[in-house]
Amino acid sequence: MKRGKKYKAVAEKVEKNKLYSAEEAMAIVKQTKVAKFDESVEVHIKMSIDPKKGDQQVRAAVVLPHGIGKTAKVAVITSTKATEAKEAGADFVGAEDLIEKIKLGKMDEVDVIVASPEMMPKLAAVAKILGPRGLMPSPKTDTVTDKIKEAVEMLKKGKLSFKNDNSGNVHQVIGKVSFDAKKLEENYVSFMDAIQKARPSGIKGKYVTAVSICSTMGPGIKISL
């Protein structure tokens, strides 16, 4: 992949094989943005899990202390709690009508979907659409719940769900380059704490094997564990 002059210039600020402390990494990531827009800061975590094994899945949720610089767009699929969902600030509220919109590809702007339990059998029809996008509601991330008001309010405060991908790694945005380095570090520490708490019971030995951060367009910065 050919890199531009801007990328090459900022990449020189990162020592290729050096493992940085979280504090150092957050200071450097603020200096390695390439784009004119406010780039996101991403954490990429390599794990020793086998994603094909059910007892080695990593899936949980966390509220970062400083959010990620964006308010989530929340859809609630319910036949019993519509009023509660609207009062809590959900962006989209419905039942079968929202499921039809998902089938037609008309819900692309949604970041999180919350469902009340009675709607889960009907959501099975769109599981293959929502699953790959990480949008399928799950009790593990409190997105299948009777406590709709509480769930929506927490999501609006910045609650994030995360899970491993097909190669056994986890990728998560933890803020914006414009954030103060200390806030990025605090978000990072909270996220890594949540990762450790989500350690699957089937894992023996080392769990997290490598961590790096980068801005959306910037170079990777390896962090010591």
C-alpha positions in Angstrom: 0.0 0.0 0.0 1.4 3.3 -1.1 1.5 6.0 1.7 1.4 9.7 1.2 4.0 12.3 2.4 1.8 13.3 5.4 1.6 9.7 6.6 5.3 9.1 6.2 6.1 12.3 8.1 4.0 11.3 11.1 5.0 7.6 11.0 8.6 8.8 11.7 7.4 9.8 15.2 6.7 6.1 16.0 9.5 3.7 16.7 8.6 0.6 14.8 9.3 -2.1 17.4 9.1 -0.1 20.6 6.4 -0.8 23.2 5.1 2.4 24.6 3.4 3.1 27.9 -0.3 4.0 27.6 0.6 7.6 28.7 3.3 7.9 26.0 1.0 6.3 23.3 -1.8 8.7 23.9 0.5 11.7 23.6 2.0 10.3 20.3 -1.4 9.4 18.8 -2.4 13.1 19.0 0.7 14.0 16.9 0.1 11.4 14.2 -3.2 12.5 12.8 -3.1 12.8 9.0 -6.6 13.9 8.0 -8.2 17.4 8.3 -11.2 15.9 10.2 -11.2 15.0 13.9 -9.9 11.4 13.6 -11.1 8.7 16.0 -8.6 6.9 18.3 -8.8 3.2 17.9 -7.6 0.3 20.1 -6.7 -3.0 18.4 -6.3 -6.0 20.7 -4.8 -9.3 19.7 -6.0 -12.3 21.7 -5.1 -16.0 22.2 -8.8 -17.0 21.9 -10.2 -19.5 19.4 -13.2 -17.6 18.0 -14.7 -20.9 16.8 -15.2 -22.1 20.3 -18.3 -21.1 22.2 -16.5 -20.9 25.6 -13.8 -18.5 24.2 -16.0 -15.7 23.0 -15.3 -12.2 24.2 -18.4 -10.1 24.5 -19.3 -7.4 27.0 -20.0 -3.7 27.4 -18.4 -0.7 29.1 -19.2 3.0 29.8 -16.0 5.0 29.1 -15.5 7.9 31.6 -15.2 10.5 28.8 -17.3 8.9 26.0 -16.1 8.7 22.4 -17.0 12.1 21.1 -20.2 10.9 19.5 -23.7 10.2 20.8 -25.0 6.9 19.7 -28.1 6.6 17.5 -30.3 4.0 19.3 -33.1 2.0 17.9 -35.6 0.2 20.2 -37.6 -2.7 18.9 -40.5 -3.4 21.2 -44.2 -4.0 21.3 -44.6 -3.2 25.0 -42.2 -0.4 25.9 -42.5 2.2 23.1 -43.5 5.1 25.4 -40.6 4.3 27.8 -38.2 4.2 24.9 -39.2 7.5 23.4 -39.1 9.2 26.9 -35.5 7.9 27.3 -34.4 9.5 24.1 -34.3 6.6 21.6 -33.8 7.8 18.0 -36.0 5.1 16.4 -38.8 3.2 18.1 -41.0 0.5 16.6 -41.7 -3.2 16.3 -42.3 -5.2 13.1 -42.1 -2.0 11.1 -38.4 -1.5 12.2 -37.6 -5.1 11.4 -39.0 -4.5 7.9 -36.8 -1.4 7.5 -33.7 -3.5 8.5 -34.6 -6.0 5.8 -34.8 -3.2 3.3 -31.4 -1.7 4.4 -33.1 1.5 5.7 -31.5 1.4 9.2 -27.8 2.0 8.3 -27.4 5.1 10.5 -28.2 3.1 13.7 -25.3 2.5 16.1 -27.1 0.2 18.6 -30.3 -1.8 18.7 -32.1 -2.6 21.9 -35.0 -5.1 22.0 -37.5 -6.1 24.6 -37.5 -10.0 25.1 -40.8 -10.6 23.3 -39.3 -9.3 20.0 -36.3 -11.6 19.9 -38.0 -14.5 18.0 -39.0 -12.0 15.2 -35.5 -10.5 15.1 -34.2 -13.9 14.2 -35.3 -13.1 10.6 -32.7 -10.3 10.4 -29.9 -11.9 12.5 -27.7 -12.5 9.3 -28.0 -8.7 8.6 -27.4 -7.5 12.1 -24.8 -10.1 13.3 -21.9 -9.1 11.0 -22.5 -5.5 11.9 -22.3 -6.2 15.6 -25.9 -4.9 16.0 -27.8 -8.1 17.0 -29.3 -7.5 20.5 -27.9 -9.8 23.2 -28.5 -10.3 27.0 -24.7 -10.3 27.4 -24.5 -6.6 26.5 -27.8 -5.7 28.1 -29.4 -4.9 24.8 -32.1 -7.5 25.3 -33.9 -6.2 28.4 -37.2 -5.2 30.0 -35.4 -2.2 31.4 -35.6 -0.2 28.2 -35.4 3.2 29.8 -32.3 2.4 31.7 -30.6 0.7 28.7 -31.3 3.7 26.4 -30.1 6.2 28.9 -26.8 4.3 29.5 -26.2 4.1 25.7 -26.8 7.8 25.3 -24.2 8.4 28.0 -21.7 6.4 26.0 -22.1 2.7 26.9 -20.3 0.6 24.3 -20.7 -3.0 23.4 -17.7 -4.9 22.1 -16.9 -8.4 20.9 -14.2 -10.4 19.1 -14.1 -10.6 15.4 -13.7 -13.8 13.3 -10.0 -13.7 13.8 -10.2 -13.5 17.6 -9.3 -9.8 17.9 -11.2 -6.8 19.3 -11.3 -3.4 17.8 -12.8 -0.4 19.5 -12.9 3.4 19.2 -12.0 5.1 22.6 -12.2 8.8 21.7 -11.1 11.5 19.3 -7.7 12.9 18.5 -9.0 16.3 19.8 -9.4 14.7 23.3 -6.9 15.6 26.0 -4.3 12.9 26.2 -5.2 12.2 29.9 -8.8 11.6 29.0 -7.8 9.2 26.2 -5.6 7.4 28.7 -8.4 7.1 31.2 -10.8 5.8 28.5 -8.1 3.3 27.5 -7.6 2.0 31.0 -11.3 1.6 31.5 -11.7 -0.3 28.3 -8.7 -2.6 29.0 -10.2 -3.3 32.5 -13.5 -4.3 30.8 -11.5 -6.5 28.4 -9.9 -8.3 31.3 -13.2 -8.7 33.1 -14.6 -10.3 29.9 -11.9 -13.0 29.9 -13.6 -16.2 28.8 -13.6 -19.2 31.1 -12.1 -21.4 28.4 -8.9 -19.5 28.2 -5.8 -20.9 29.7 -2.5 -19.0 29.9 -1.9 -15.6 28.3 -5.2 -13.9 27.2 -4.3 -10.5 25.6 -1.1 -11.0 23.5 -0.7 -7.5 21.9 -2.3 -4.1 21.9 -1.8 -1.2 19.6 -3.6 2.2 19.1 -3.9 4.5 16.1 -5.9 7.4 14.8 -8.3 6.6 11.9 -5.6 7.4 9.2 -2.5 7.3 11.3 0.2 4.6 12.0 -0.1 2.0 14.7 1.6 2.5 18.1 2.3 -0.6 20.2 1.5 -0.5 23.9 3.3 -2.6 26.5 1.1 -4.9 28.5 
